[in-house]
Amino acid sequence: MSVPKVSSRVSVERLDGALGAVVRGLRVSDYSDEDLRELADSLLGWWDERLVLFFPGAHFTPSDQSRLARCFGSHVAATTETASDNRKIPTLRDEGFPEILLIDSHAPGFNPNLTAVWHTDVPFIENPPKASLFYCEISAVGAGDTMWSNQIAAYRRLSAPMQRLVDDLQVVMGSPPQTATFVHPFVRRHHSSGEKSIFANRGWTRSIVGMSEVESRHVLEAVFAVSERPENIVRWKWTSGDGALWDNRYTMHYAVADYGSQHRRVRRATIYD
């Protein structure tokens, strides 16, 4: 299989399955800000189609991560746009990067089960982030994978009657008192292709507006049974030094909490329009 080049040093390979592409050869420190933005622009078509870009062995420094993240959005933060909610997870503020969240399995009070559920990032505000740029500093051996689900593919798998039902619904997202809540459409359209995508998930969706608790629960479970199917999913086995950029608008993800007492240390930069 030929591997398309996006520059003299960087190539992209499409993964089989519902989503994902692998970007090889990127060394952020080799690029000026202008050249890095030009390279990022050359990856946009791949990202729009495949929704998650993986950067094996990229070895992003915090500066690399911040610079690359800014090529994909106008604002980068640790969690919310105001950095007001990070659930007491530390950032790299003391190193000069308050926009980078540090998730360390050996940190006091760390709970891997918080992200071991299908979710999107920060959906409880008016304008949820468009993306996250993630970096694995220390990987767990044979464990600690992350899965992503293509919610455009999931919408296509819904029956026509179910599509018609959810098209006009709204969902309440959030988990008070930990976070605020916000009402979003159940279905969103891809910014480029116009395809419909499910924007509801088990981690953050509380209810469907206008439905009783019983009705809401059963409709959501019916949709989740489709959106969480393995046919919609890519699973990445992390190696220390890997990065990933995912589209938060049309995917959901799940951090597998199977690494026990092993050390796993990762960083996340949240990207906004």
N, C-alpha and C positions, 0 to 999 in steps of 0.2 A: 504494500500500500504506500503510495507517495504521501509525503508529509509537506503540506504547503508552508512556504516561508513567508513571514511577515516582515522580515528584515534579513540582512546578511547573517545575523547571528541567532535569530529567534525563529522557531518553527512551532506550528500548532498541529495537533493530531486529534481528530474527533474520536471520542469514545463510543463504543457500541452501546446501545440501550437508549433510554429515554432522555438523557441529558449528560453534559460534561464534555470538556475538551482539555487536553494537556498542552501547556505552553512550556517549551524547553529552550534553554539557552539564555534566559533573561538574567542579567546582572544589573540591577538598578543603578548601582554606583558608577557604572560605565557611561551613564547618560546625563546630559544636561537636563534641566527642567523642560526646556523646549523640545528636545529630542525625545524625552520620556513621554511627554504628552502626545507627540506624534506617533510614537509606538503604541501607546494606549489607544489612540484613535483607530489604528489599524487592527486592533483586537475587538473593536466594538461589534462588528458583524458576527464574529464567533460568539461573543458573549450574549448578544441578542438571541441567537439561535439556540445555543447550548446551555445558557443560564448559569453554569458554574465553570470557571476556568481554574485549573490546577497548575501550580508552579512547583514541580518536584525539584528538590535540591537548590532552591533559589536563595536560601540563607539571607533573608531580609533582616537588616538591622532595623531598629525602631525608626531611624531616619528614612531608610528605604521604604518601609511600610507606610509611613505617613506621606511621603512624596508620591508613591504610586497610588495610594487611596485618593489623593487630591486630584488625580488625573481623571477620576470617574465620577466626581461630584463636586459641588461648590462648597460643601461644608463637611468636615470630619469631626466626630466626637466619640467619646468613650461609649456612651449609650444614647441618651436623648440629646437633642440639639443644644440644650442648656446645661448638659452634664449633671442634671439634678436628680437622676435616678440611676444608680449603678448597683443597687442592692448591696451596698457596702463592699463591693469587689474593688480592690485597689487598681489604680492606674499607674502609668509611668510619669506622673506629674513631676516627681523629684528629679527625673532624668531629662526633663524638658519636653515631655510628650504627654500632656494631660488628655489628649484625644485617643490614647491607646489603653485599652482595658487589659489587665493582666489576670489570667485565670490559672491558678496554681493548685494542684491537687494536694500539696503539702502545706497550704496556707491554713491558719486557724479558722475553724468553722466552715471549711469548704464542704459543699454538698453536691456530689456529681449528679444526683437525681433531679436537680432543678432543671437541667437541660436534657435529661433522658426522657424526652417526650417530644412529639412532633410539634414544632412551633416556628413562628417567624420572630424576627427581632423587633422589639419596641413597637407593637401595633396599637398601643393604648394611647397614642397621641394623634393629633389631627393629620400630620404628614409623616407617616412612618418612613424609616430610612429606605433608600433605594437598594442598598447593598451593604455587604460587610467584606473587609479584607482581613483574612485570618492567617495566622502564622504559628507553626508548631516549633517551639524552642526545644522541648524535651518530649519525645514520644514514649508511650508505654510499649513494652515489648509484646507483640501479638495481641494487642487490645487497644481500646480507646479510639476506635474508628468513628467517623462521622458519616451520616447518611443524608442525602437530599432527595426530595420528591418533586417532580415536575408537575405543577398544578395546572398547567395548560393541558398536558396529557391527561391528567385526572379528570378535568372537566369534559374532555372528549369522551371519556369512558362512562360518564353518567348517561342514563337513558334519556331519551328526548323529553318525556314527561317531567323527570327530575330536573333537567336543564331549565325547562320553562318555569318550574317552581322557584328555583333558587335565583334565577336571573333578576328578579325584582325584589329580592329580600335584602334586609340589612342585618348585621350582626353587631353585638356588643362585645368589644375586645378590652381585656384588662383583668386585673386581679386585685381589687381593693381589699384592705387598705394599703397593700404593698405598692400599688400603682394607681393612677387614674384609670378611667374608662373612656372609650370613644366609640362612636357608632360608625361602621364602615360598610360599604356594599359587600354582599356575600361574593359577588363576582366582579372581577376587574378585567379590563382589556389591556393587552400588551401594547406598550407605547408605540411600537413600530409596526407589528404585523396586524394589530387589531384583534388577535385571537383572544377568546375568553379564558379566564383563569380563576380558579377557586381562591378566595381569600378568607378562609376560615380554618382553624386548626384546633387540635385537642388541647394544646398548651394554654391558649389565651382566650378562646371564644367562650363567652359566658352564656349567651342566649341569642335567639333570633327575635328581632323586634316584632311585636304584635302577636307572637305565638304564646300559648301557655307553656309552662315548664315541661309538661309531658310531650307536647307537640314539638317543641324546640329540641328536646333531648333526642327524640327519635329521628327527626330530620337530620340533625347533625351526625348522629351515629351512622345513618345510611350513607351520607356523603363521605365521612371518614373511612368507612369500609372500602370505598373506592379509592380515595386519595392516598391511602396508606398502603395500597397494593404494591408488591415488589416490582411489578412491571413498570412502575413510575419512578423507580429509585436507582440512584447510583450510590455506591459505598466506597469511601476512600480510606485506605490503610495508611496512616501517617508514618512518615519517617522524619526524624529531626531535621529541620531545614526546609520542609515543604510549606508552601502557601496555597491559599485558595481564595478566589473572589466569587461570591455568589450574589445573584439577583434576589433581593429580599421580597420583591413584589410578586414573583411568579413561582417561587419555590418555598418549601418549608424544610426544616432540617431537624436532625435528632443526633445528639452526642451519646454514643453508646457507653454506658457506665459499667464496664466489665473489667476494669484494670485494678480493682482492689486497692492495695497499699502502694502500688507502683507510682513513681513520680511522673506526672504529666503536666507540662507547663506550656501554655499557649497565650497568644496575644490577639486581640480583635480591635480593628478600627471600623467604626460605624459611619457609613457614607450617606449623606443627604443631598438632594437636589439643591 
